[in-house]
Amino acid sequence: MSDTPDSAVRTYTEQHRAAFLDDLAEWLRIPSVSAQPEHDGDVRRSAAWLSAKLRETGFPVTEIWETDGAPAVFAEWPSDDPDAPTVLVYGHHDVQPAAREDGWDTDPFEPVIRDGRMYGRGAADDKGQVFFHTLGVRAHLATTGRTAPAVHLKLLVEGEEESGSPHFRALVEQRAERLTTDAVIVSDTGMWDEKTPTVCTGMRGLAECEIELHGPAQDIHSGSFGGAVPNPATEIARLVAALHDADGRVAVPGFYDGVAELTDTERALFAELPFDEATWLRTAKSGAASGEAGYSTLERIWARPTAEVNGIGGGYQGAGSKTIIPSSARVKISFRLVAGQDPDRVREAVQAWAEDRIPAGIRHRITFLPATRPCLTPLDHPALQAVARAMGRAFGQKILFTREGGSGPAADLQDVLGAPVLFLGISVPSDGWHAPNEKVELDLLFKGVETTAHLWGELAAALR
């Protein structure tokens, strides 16, 4: 149990609220858009700003780590207790592109506060959620009388997450000794909604491929040759049709090898969430739910592996008709993976499955992009329970559990460092990540501050 008094933390946080928001607004004014080369200097300026602010917060070690792309920021604050566990916080300081003409009500890089919300690019994703750790650790120290955190605290804040983290794994591998940790806290995620605080327990992995089929050396006449030579577009359609069985399961042999099945406890916890399928379908812009038989919608998107056709094409696509057998066709497929699946084995299984269905006379090329591994922390892990307790103290209510259907660089940290990954985020779906008028709810932002003030004592006790 943390020795940080709850009421003292809340008082300290309120006393420093205005100065904290001023600092956050200053950081949000830096347009650190990693995807746009003209902002390379701004991304560097963002890293320098954060490094200086972490030093001002009290971190005795702050460094800017260069990569082949944008720089990351590393900070470290050792505990006074040499036997204390080590915790690494992950986030990112780059942001999505944004311009007033995209539909913003105000300048996206001139943050404004109205109706209890701060609007600006990066307010929630991810500068706000990185920055609440600075006030959180100060509240932790001020209200416990400590001169250093209860854990050996490290931060790694990358500068390319919004560009796919192309150099992140290499950075983690190169700096693995400096990043050694007992647990990773990822503050680049969110909660179920404004009234339902939740802790995410895992994210799915991702494998992507493109299958190209080539038949005739050029488009040929369908009357003269149709029915007598293989058609690449027809064969692509057959591949896609064979991808799932009648129950919505992926029909690739070996695809489900190693899948960690949901426990009855996990299914019951998912069922506690206030999920309304009709509302969810409106968000999905869809008319009906679909997927693997025997699973709820939340179970399908959080805990089951999937295969989705992202694009398919071949042959004539223009107006009217053009009676040909096309020379080529292609399909792009993405596979979301869950705990227990190995991306390399999935790649081998998909390749074998596809090649077994390609007929004579069709040449093929199957290209896979770099994969992302899934990550999952068991519900009974002491570090996960510590996060839930800290969050429960801040919010004053029961904390529920979710997973994320998407993928991210958190799995690289788990894979390289061999440490459990915990997710601590206070953003909510209405915050509009990547959209115009991105915002953060200020009351929730300061609940994040309170959570981290409690967290370091909770983790110090849980991980011994």
N, C-alpha and C positions, 0 to 999 in steps of 0.2 A: 504494500500500500504506500502511495506517495505521502510524504510528510508535508506537502504543500497545502495550506489551509484554503478551502474553496472560497470563502468570503473575502479573504485577503487578496487572492488572485483577481477576483472580480473588481475589487476596489482599485488595485494597482492598474489594471487594464483600462478602466475608465479614466483614471488620472492621466494616462499617456495616450489616450485615444486621438486627440487632435494632432499631436506631433507625429504620431504614427501615420495618420492619413495624409498629412502634408508630405512626408517622406515617400509614401507609396505613390502619390500623384506625381512627384518629381521623377520617379523611376518610369512611370507609365508614359511620361512625355518623350521618352527616348524611343523612337520607332525601330525597335530591334527586329526587323523582319528578315529572317534568315533566308527566305526563298528569293529575295530580290537583291541582286548584286549591288545595286546602288545604295543599299542599306548596310553593306558590310561594315562600314565605319561605325554605324549606329549600334550594331551588334557588339562590336568591340567596346564602344562607349558604355553600353549596358553592363558588360562584364566588369569593366573598371569601376563603374558606379557601385555595383553590388559588392565587389571585393572591398572597397573602401568603407561601405556601410557595415559590412560584417566585422571589419576591424573596429569600427566605432562602437558596435554592439558589445564587443569584448572578446571576440575570437582572437587568440594570440597568433594564430597561423591563418593567413588568407593568401591564396595563390591563384594566378590565372594560368590555366593549363591550355597550351596550344594544341590544336589538332590540324589535320589537313584541310579542315574547313573553318568553322567558327569556334571561338574559344569557350572553354568551360571555366567555371569558378569552383575552387576547392577551398574549404575552410575546416579548421579543426580546433577543438577546445577540449583538452584532456581533463578528466575528472581529478579531484584531489585524492580520490580513492584509487590506488593502483590496481585493485582487484575488481573495479567496476566494469560492467560489460560495455561494449562499443556499439554505437548505433549510427548508421549512415542515413542521412536524409537526402532524397533525390527530388529534383524539380528541374525546370528549364526557364531560361530568361529570354528566349526568342519568342516572337509572336507571329500570328497570321497577318497577311497583307490586309490593309484597311484603307478606305478612302471615303470622304464625305459622300461622293456620288454613288457609293454602293448602297445607300439607304440609311446612313447614320443621321440622327437628328442633330448631332453636334460633331465637332472635329474629333475623330477617334483617338488622336494623340494629345488632346487637351481635356483631361478627365474632369468630369463635373459630378457633383453630388446632388441628388434630388430624391425626395420620397424615401430616404433611408437606403439609397443605393448609390454606389459609385459606378459611373459609366466610363468606359475607355477600353481600348484594345489592350488585353493582358490583365484586366482587372480580376478576372477569375482564372484565366488560362494563360500563364500560370504564375504571373508575378505576384498577385495577391496571395496566393496559396503558398508561395515560397516565402514571402515577406512576413507572414504572420509568425513564422518561427523566430524572427528576431525579437519581437516583443514578448513572445512566449518564453524564451529562455531568460530574458531579463526579469519577467515576472516570477519565474521559477527561483531565480537567485534571490531576488528582493524579499520574497515571502518566506523563504526557508533559512535565510542567513548564510547561505552557501557563498563561497567565492568562486566556485566552478560547478558545472553541471553534475548531477548525480550519475551520469554516464559519460564515457568518453564520446563526445559528440562530434560528428563529421557531417559536412554538407558537400554534395556534388550537384552543381547546377549547370546543365549543359546548354549550348547555344544553337542546337540544330534539331531539336525535337520536331518542330513544325515543318522541317524539311525531310523527315523520315529518319533522323538520327544516323546518317550514313557512316559517321566515324566514331560513334559512341562505343560500340563493342571493342573496337581496337584500343580506344582510350582506356576502358576499364581493364582490358588485358594488360596493357602496358603499365598501368598504375595499380595493379591488383594489390601489391604489398602495402601501398599507402591507404588503400580502400578496405583493408581487412576489417570485418565487422561481424557482430553477432546477430544483427537484424538490420533490415533496410526499411525505412519509412518512405513511401512514395506519396508526395503531396501534389498530385497532378490528376485528381479524380474528384468524385463528387458524392452527394447523398441522394437518397430516393426523392425527397422533396423537402420543402421548407418546414414541414411539421413532422417529418419522419427521419431522424438522424440514423444513419447507417454506416457500417464499415464494410468495405469491399474485401473479399477474401481471395480473389484471383482474377486473372484475365486469360482469355483464350490466346493460343498461338496462331500463326498464319503461315501458310504455304501457298504460293501462287505459281501458275504455269500457263504457258501458251502452247497450244498444239497447232502446228501448221501441216496441212496435207497438200501434196502436189500431184496432179495427175497428168493430163496432156501438157505438152511443152507450151501450148498456147490455148486460148479459148477456141473451141471447135464447134461445128454445126451439130445441133441436137438431132436434126432429122437424119443426117448422113451417118452419125456415129452413136446417137443415143441408144441405150439398151445393149450396146456391144462393148463399151469400155467403162471402167470405173469412174464415178463422178465424185470428186473431192467434197463438194457441198453435201451430197447425199451421205457420204461417209462421216462427215462432221456431225450431221444431224443424227445419225445412228449412234455415234459416241455419246452425244448429249442425252439422247433418249435412254441409253443404257446406264447413265450415271447414278440413278436412283431406282430402287425397287418400288413396288406398289404401296409399301408402308412408309415411304419417304426416307428410308435408310440409304446411305451411300453404298452402292453395289460393288465398290472396288474391293476385291479380296484382300484381307489383311488390314483394311483401313482402320478397323476398330481395335486392333491389337493393343493391349495395354491400357485401354481407356479406363479411367477411374470412375466407377459408377457412383451415382448419387446415393447417399445414405438416407434412411428414413428421417433422421434428424434434419438433414439439410433440406429435404423436400418439405418438411413441416415448417422450417424457418422461412423458406421462400413463400409458403402459403400464408404466412402472417403479414406479408407486405400488402398495403392497400392498392392492389393492382386491379384496374378496371380495363378489361380487354377492349371495350368499345372506344374508350378514350385513347388507348394505345394504338388502335387501328387508325384512328383519325390522325395521330401523329405520324404513323407509318404511311399515310396517304394510300391506304389499301382497304379492300372491301371484305376480306376474310382472312382468318389465321390459317396457317398451313405448316406442315413439317412432319418430323418423325413421329409416328404413331406411338402412343403410350406416354407422352410427355406433355407437360403444360407449356404455355408460351414462354414463360420465364425460364423454365428448365431447358427449353430448346436453344434460347439465345445465350444462356450463361454457362451451361454445363454439358452440352452435347456438341460433338463435332459436326461440321457441315461441309457441303460442297455447293458452290454457287457459280452459275455461268454469269460472268461479268460482261461478256461481249461475244458476238458470233457474227461471222460474215463470210462472204464468198460470192463470186459471180456478179451478175448485173444488178445494180440497185437503182437505176434511173427510172424515169417515167416511161410508160409503155412497156413493150416487150422486146426482148433480145434473146432469141432461141439458141442458147449455147449450152455446152457443157463447160463450166469454168475450169481454168487451169489450176486454181488453188482455192483453198478455204481455210479458215482458222477459227479457233475458239480460245477465249481467255477464261480460266477457271481459278477461283480462290477456295482454299480449304481452311476453315477455322478449326483449330485443334484444341483439345482439352488435356488436362493433366494425365500423364501416363503415355501420351502419344509422342513418338520420336519423329521429328520432321524428316530426317533422312530416310527412315523406313517408309514413311508416307510417300515420299518422292519415288522411292523404288517401286512401291506397290502401284502407284498411279501410272508410272511409266510402263510397267509390265502389263497392266490392264489395258492401256491404250494400244500398245504395240500388238497385243494379241488380237485386237479387233480390226486392225488395218489390213485390207486385202492386198493381194498381189496387184502390181500396177500402180500403187499409190506410194509415193515417197513421203517421208514425214520428218519433222523436226519438233522436238519437245524441249522447251526452254523453261527452266525454273529460276525464279528470283530468290535472293537470299531469304531464308525462313526466319520466323520469330517463334521461339519456344513458348509454350503455355506456362503459367505459374499459378500455384494454388497453395495456400497455407491452411492446414487443417484447423477446424473450428476449436479444437482443444489445445492448440499451441499456446504456451504461456504468454508469448509476445503478443499474439492476437488478442488474447483476453485482457492484457494490459492496455492495449489501445482502446478496447471497448469500455473498460472501466474509466479511463481518463476522459473519454468522450461522454460517458454517462454522467460523470461529475460536472462537466461543463454544461451539458444540456439539461440535467436534472430529470432525465427520463430514460426508459429502456432503449437500448441500442439494438437495432436489428441488423441482419447481415445480407449482403448482396454479392453478386459477382459482376464482372464486366464482360460484355460479349465481344468487345473489340480487342485489339492487341497493342502492345507498346514496348518500350525499351526496358521495362522493369524486369522482364524475363532474362535479359542479358546480365543484370546484376545478380539475380538468383543463380544463373547458370555459372558465371565466372567466379563469383565470390562464395558460392555455396552457403548462402545465408537466407533465412526466410524473408519474404517480402510482405510487408504490411501496407495497407493503403489508408491514408488519412487525408480526407478532403472534405470541404464544406460547401463546395459549389452545388448548385441545383440545376435541373434541366432548363429552367427559364432564364438562366444566365446568358445563354446564347453564344456559347463557344463557337468561334470561327464565323459568327454571323454579325450583321450590323447591330449596333447598340449593345454590344457585350457589356455585362455589368456584374457586380458582385453585391449580394445582400450584406450590408454592413453589420447587422446583428449576428449573422452567421459567421462573418469574417472574424469577429471578436470571440465567438465561440471556438473558432480554430485556435486563436491565441490562448484562451483558457485551457483548451485540451492539451496543447503542447506544454503549458506550464505544469500540468499534472503528470504528463506522460513520462518525463525523464525519471521521476521518482518511481512511478509504477513499473517501468521497464527495468530499472536498477534492481528492484526486488524480484521481479518475475524471471529474470535471466541469470540469476546467480546459481 
